[in-house]
Amino acid sequence: MRILLLDYLEYLPMRAATALVDALPVRAALSAARGIGRLSWHLLRKRRRTAIRNVMLSGITTDPAEAVRIARASFESFAMLSVESLKAMKVLTPDTVNEHVTFSLPPATQALIDKAGQPVIFASAHLGNWEISGHLISFSKPLVAVARTLDNPFAQRFLAKRNPRRRIEIVAKHSRDRLALLRPLRSGKFLGLICDQHAASNGVEVSFFGRPAQTVTSPARMHLATGVPIVFGVCFRTGPMQFEMAASEPLSIEPTGDREADIRAITQRICDITERFILRHPEQYLWAHRRWRGKAADPSIPTSFFAQEAHSVGSPTTTSPSTST
């Protein structure tokens, strides 16, 4: 009973915040979200430092001020994602999609999407708005996506009712159903897998921005088991409720007979593609996640670097066009 009461008390602010987002115009709601992102930057010191350190580890920049700018903007981007996802249920429909989304898809990828009964493994990352990417994909074909169920049952029921996913089926992240990911591919659906975070188990070590990183292997394993092509795609923010849906060429390999080597090769290719997409809009990547662990996360960063970080906490953010509202 005590746990349910705590869950309910946690749920009430979320319900109130959702009602506020629904009531506000798009620009006002996104502006509020950016403010929440800036507040999070101030309050979450550990996450803030992780984000800055990861930007430096990636080698995108060696300038501390630029690393801070990118990391700060990524906090704002993450906060805006929630507002966009809530607004998308009403704003983004099959009838209005062309008013809000530009599609940058290679011809071979577009052909896979258009082909009736053709399954596709859709790999993505915590870049841009990954929630809306799934929403957009479902306009073309049914999507089965792997996601973690919310711990709060009140919040889970409310969001499921508010955001009905008519053409999206969610499979629990740690489902014991061993065929849950194979069935959609056998029935010509999309299988959506986000594969850019640290893999605590069943991962493989590959290079990510030149540093070893334990990486999710689900796309590679599904490809080898079924022969279904992999497409990597993301949904970049280009303006207030304006997006670019971008994707790679289809990815497939001829098995060599060495399954583990094939898994590593495919996973490395996905990481390479992920890097290229991140470089397009680094401010829209979730840098606050501890992607690198152990020695790979121990760079030679001078003490003066974090003096720059501390000094910048209260300074204004220079926002890139991709995150402006």
BELCOR-V743023 format. One line per field, one symbol per residue. ss: DSSP state (H for helix, E for strand, L for the rest). phi: phi as a letter, one per 20 degrees, with the letter a starting at -180 (. if undefined). psi: psi as a letter, one per 30 degrees, with the letter a starting at -180 (. if undefined). A space follows every 10 residues. Layout:
ss = ???
phi = ???
psi = ???
//
This chain:
ss = LHHHHHHHHH HHHHHHHHHH HHHLLHHHHH HHHHHHHHHH HHHLHHHHHH HHHHHHHHLL LLLHHHHHHH HHHHHHHHHH HHHHHHHHHH HLLLLLHHHH EEEELLHHHH HHHHLLLLLE EEEELLEELH HHHHHHHLLL LLEEEEELLL LLHHHHHHHH HHLLLLLEEE EELLLLLLLH HHHHHHLLLE EEEELLLELL LLLEEEEELL EEEEELLHHH HHHHHHLLLE EEEEEEEEEL LEEEEEELLL ELLLLLLLHH HHHHHHHHHH HHHHHHHHHH LHHHELLLLL LLLHHHHLLL LLHHHHHHHH HHLLLLLLLL HHHLL
phi = .fffffffff fgffffffff fffefgffff ffffffffff gfeeffffff ffffgfffmg bdegffffff ffffffffff gffgffffgd edcgfdgffc cddddggfff ffffffmefb eeebbecmcf ffgfgfgffe bgcdcebeff feffffffff ffdfdfdcdd dggdfeffdf eegfffdmde dececdefef blecececln cfbfcfdggf fffffcmffd cebbdeedrf lcbcedbefg dbcegeodgf ffgfffffff fffggfffff bffdeeffef fdcmffdcfe dfgfffffff fegeefeeef gfdfc
psi = eeeeeeeeee eeeeeeeeee eefkleeeee eeeeeeeeee eeeieeeeee eeeeeeefge lgjeeeeeee eeeeeeeeef eeeeeeffee ejlfffefff kkkikkeeee eeefkkgjlk jjkalikbjf efeeeeeffe lkkkkklkkk fjeeeeeeee eeikiegkkk kkehkfjfge feeeefgglk jkkkhglkjf lglkjlkjhg kkkkkkgeee eeeeffgklk kklljkkfaj hkljjklllk klljkffjee eeeeeeeeee eeeeeeeefe iffgkiffki eklbffgili klefefeeee efegllkjkl ffgl.
//
